[in-house]
Amino acid sequence: MKIILTSEVSGLGTAGDVVEVKDGYARNYLLPRGVAIRWTRGGEKDVEQIRRARKIREIATIEQANDIKAQLEKVTVRLKVRAGSGGRLFGSVTPADIVSAVKTSGGPDVDKRRIELSNPIKSLGTHQVSVRLHPEVVAKVGLHVDSSAK
């Protein structure tokens, strides 16, 4: 099945790319999550619009990505969340939570779609979070998840 990606999918492509995938993968995973739309001839207009939007928020050069990486790795990010007595969180830490914590810690603005979590963060402590700034540049950010008082 031919689809148009509306956001970045690891190993498949970035927003605005037209890719061919298996029918089941598109029907059961990509389309329900809203990361892709079916390809149509009329959808070519959507591709151009998606590419223009991506170009605006995209980090243009590797040097710019390396500068942002250096800023991110200097920042100590602390996040206060509600947790139970055993250190388990009520819910999990989302990429939006991480972006706001980076911002309040004095770090640069980062798009939440660039945050890559291999596993959901559901416990207190220190965690490593990857931020894909450029296809060739990945920043590792140390995240300290602390319990907030009621």
C-alpha positions, 0 to 999 in steps of 0.5 A: 500500500502506498502511503504519505507519512505525516510525521517521522517514523524510525526506519521508514521516513520523515514527514512528507515522504511517500512510501510503500508498506505492507497493507497490514502495517499501514491499516493496523499501525500507521493509519490508526495512530495518525502518522500516515495517510493513504496516498491519492493523486489529490494527496500530492497537495498534502505532501507539499504542505507537509514538506513546507511545514517540516522545512520551517521547523527543521534544523537545517545544518549539522553545525546547528544540530551540534550547537543545540546538542552541546546546549542540551547536554550541559543542562541538568533536567529535573522533572517533578511527578506524582508517584506512589510509595514504591517509586512507581509513577501514576502514569508515565513521563511523556515527550511533552513533559520532557520538553517542558522540563528542558525549557524550565531548566534553561535548555533550548526549545526542542520539538516533542516529536524529536524525543525518542523513548525506547521504553516508557518512563514509569519510575523515579530516578535517573533516565537517559533520553535521546533527542534526534536533532538531525539524522546524523546527530543524537543528543543524550539528555540526563533526566532526573525524575523526582517525586512531588509533594502532594 
